[in-house]
Amino acid sequence: MLKDKVAFVTGSTRGIGWAVARTFAQQGANLFLNGVSDQAHLDSCAGQIRSEFGVECSGFLADVCDPTSVKRCYTEIFKRYKRLDVLVNNAGILDDALLGMIPDAAINRTIQVNTVGPIYHLQEAARLMSRNKSGSIINISSIIGRVGNEGQAVYGASKAALIGLTLSAAKELAPKNIRVNAVAPGFIGTDMVKQLPPAKYDERVRSIKMGRVGEAQDVANAVLFLASDLSTYVTGQVLGVDGGMLI
Ligand SMILES: NC(=O)c1ccc[n+]([C@@H]2O[C@H](COP(=O)([O-])OP(=O)(O)OC[C@H]3O[C@@H](n4cnc5c(N)ncnc54)[C@H](OP(=O)(O)O)[C@@H]3O)[C@@H](O)[C@H]2O)c1
């Protein structure tokens, strides 16, 4: 479904991003991975994808909220392929705290990583995609950006902002045949949710109508749909992948 396409997945060394990257590679995409903390692990992820799927794959160790590093990624992509077909704005962090107790540093870092970083990436990707008048950008938002949750005011704000970003960018980029959609996962069993206290974890699981925690692959399948030509007439949408948490 993505044979010979060029795709960039931010935050793809673990969790949902890693599942998306593997799914894209399985469908024939040449890939750029990204992480922020561990060059050796990033290199090993890229090597694993190359040997398992036979596609081209390399990684950028780059903080999504550092504009200079972000620009460098796109300069590299341009040098190598002269184009980009798919961007998945997936990198994100969670730092829960109740109102009145949220440190400034946590507010700033969460908004920077979850909102500002994706804006930097979207701008650079759109510039590159405009050259070929084609592309698909998928922003990984969250169910919390749609319905909120106690203790998650900043995270919710950062993820709701991604929905606003998606809608505006979809309108602006549609004439260039660049589609922009969001995926809003519910409760997915990655490192991010494993850090929750057990009582919170159990409470969240009880709120899932389908009765099970989502898997990173559940999200990757939805992202694949939005990245591929199966969705050529779909833009400006928010696709929930949440086992019925929202209904
Ligand atoms: N899990 C859920 O239930 C859930 C639900 C709704 C939405 N989401 C969203 O889905 C996305 C992925 O979540 P996940 O659960 O897969 O998270 P995760 O397992 O914690 O993985 C996060 C990934 O993002 C990377 N990352 C973090 N900060 C970064 C930065 N500043 N610059 C570049 N990369 C950075 C990490 O890289 P390193 O390995 O180098 O640290 C890692 O690859 C996030 O945007 C999250 O908000 C998750």
The ligand as an SDF file (V2000), in Angstrom:
LIG
                    3D

 48 52  0  0  0  0  0  0  0  0999 V2000
   -0.5220    5.2760   24.7960 N   0  0  0  0  0  0  0  0  0  0  0  0
   -1.7240    5.8260   24.8060 C   0  0  0  0  0  0  0  0  0  0  0  0
   -2.6580    5.3610   25.4730 O   0  0  0  0  0  0  0  0  0  0  0  0
   -2.0040    7.0500   23.9940 C   0  0  0  0  0  0  0  0  0  0  0  0
   -3.3200    7.5220   23.9470 C   0  0  0  0  0  0  0  0  0  0  0  0
   -3.6050    8.6430   23.2050 C   0  0  0  0  0  0  0  0  0  0  0  0
   -2.6170    9.2870   22.5130 C   0  0  0  0  0  0  0  0  0  0  0  0
   -1.3390    8.8260   22.5620 N   0  0  0  0  0  0  0  0  0  0  0  0
   -0.3150    9.5620   21.8120 C   0  0  0  0  0  0  0  0  0  0  0  0
    0.3550    8.6970   20.9310 O   0  0  0  0  0  0  0  0  0  0  0  0
    1.6990    9.1280   20.7520 C   0  0  0  0  0  0  0  0  0  0  0  0
    2.6500    7.9710   21.0330 C   0  0  0  0  0  0  0  0  0  0  0  0
    2.4290    7.5320   22.3540 O   0  0  0  0  0  0  0  0  0  0  0  0
    3.0930    6.2020   22.9600 P   0  0  0  0  0  0  0  0  0  0  0  0
    2.1320    5.7120   23.9690 O   0  0  0  0  0  0  0  0  0  0  0  0
    3.5600    5.3110   21.8690 O   0  0  0  0  0  0  0  0  0  0  0  0
    4.3530    6.8640   23.7330 O   0  0  0  0  0  0  0  0  0  0  0  0
    5.7110    6.2210   24.2380 P   0  0  0  0  0  0  0  0  0  0  0  0
    5.6400    4.7330   24.2630 O   0  0  0  0  0  0  0  0  0  0  0  0
    6.0400    6.9500   25.4950 O   0  0  0  0  0  0  0  0  0  0  0  0
    6.7650    6.6360   23.0780 O   0  0  0  0  0  0  0  0  0  0  0  0
    7.0310    7.9840   22.8550 C   0  0  0  0  0  0  0  0  0  0  0  0
    7.9300    8.1510   21.6430 C   0  0  0  0  0  0  0  0  0  0  0  0
    8.1030    9.5630   21.4230 O   0  0  0  0  0  0  0  0  0  0  0  0
    9.4820    9.8670   21.4300 C   0  0  0  0  0  0  0  0  0  0  0  0
    9.6740   11.2160   21.9590 N   0  0  0  0  0  0  0  0  0  0  0  0
    9.2970   11.7030   23.1690 C   0  0  0  0  0  0  0  0  0  0  0  0
    9.6370   12.9880   23.2720 N   0  0  0  0  0  0  0  0  0  0  0  0
   10.2360   13.3270   22.1030 C   0  0  0  0  0  0  0  0  0  0  0  0
   10.8100   14.5060   21.5920 C   0  0  0  0  0  0  0  0  0  0  0  0
   10.8650   15.6320   22.3240 N   0  0  0  0  0  0  0  0  0  0  0  0
   11.3320   14.5110   20.3590 N   0  0  0  0  0  0  0  0  0  0  0  0
   11.3250   13.3680   19.6070 C   0  0  0  0  0  0  0  0  0  0  0  0
   10.7890   12.2150   20.0380 N   0  0  0  0  0  0  0  0  0  0  0  0
   10.2650   12.1950   21.2630 C   0  0  0  0  0  0  0  0  0  0  0  0
   10.1440    8.7860   22.2720 C   0  0  0  0  0  0  0  0  0  0  0  0
   11.5150    8.7160   21.9200 O   0  0  0  0  0  0  0  0  0  0  0  0
   12.6360    8.1280   22.9540 P   0  0  0  0  0  0  0  0  0  0  0  0
   12.4660    6.6350   22.9340 O   0  0  0  0  0  0  0  0  0  0  0  0
   13.9420    8.5860   22.3980 O   0  0  0  0  0  0  0  0  0  0  0  0
   12.3270    8.7230   24.2930 O   0  0  0  0  0  0  0  0  0  0  0  0
    9.3260    7.5710   21.8350 C   0  0  0  0  0  0  0  0  0  0  0  0
    9.7980    7.0810   20.5990 O   0  0  0  0  0  0  0  0  0  0  0  0
    1.8880   10.3140   21.6870 C   0  0  0  0  0  0  0  0  0  0  0  0
    1.7290   11.5140   20.9780 O   0  0  0  0  0  0  0  0  0  0  0  0
    0.7710   10.1510   22.6930 C   0  0  0  0  0  0  0  0  0  0  0  0
    0.3830   11.3680   23.2820 O   0  0  0  0  0  0  0  0  0  0  0  0
   -1.0050    7.7220   23.2850 C   0  0  0  0  0  0  0  0  0  0  0  0
  1  2  1  0
  2  3  2  0
  2  4  1  0
  4  5  1  0
  4 48  2  0
  5  6  2  0
  6  7  1  0
  7  8  2  0
  8  9  1  0
  8 48  1  0
  9 10  1  0
  9 46  1  0
 10 11  1  0
 11 12  1  0
 11 44  1  0
 12 13  1  0
 13 14  1  0
 14 15  2  0
 14 16  1  0
 14 17  1  0
 17 18  1  0
 18 19  2  0
 18 20  1  0
 18 21  1  0
 21 22  1  0
 22 23  1  0
 23 24  1  0
 23 42  1  0
 24 25  1  0
 25 26  1  0
 25 36  1  0
 26 27  1  0
 26 35  1  0
 27 28  2  0
 28 29  1  0
 29 30  1  0
 29 35  2  0
 30 31  1  0
 30 32  2  0
 32 33  1  0
 33 34  2  0
 34 35  1  0
 36 37  1  0
 36 42  1  0
 37 38  1  0
 38 39  2  0
 38 40  1  0
 38 41  1  0
 42 43  1  0
 44 45  1  0
 44 46  1  0
 46 47  1  0
M  CHG  2   8   1  16  -1
M  END
$$$$
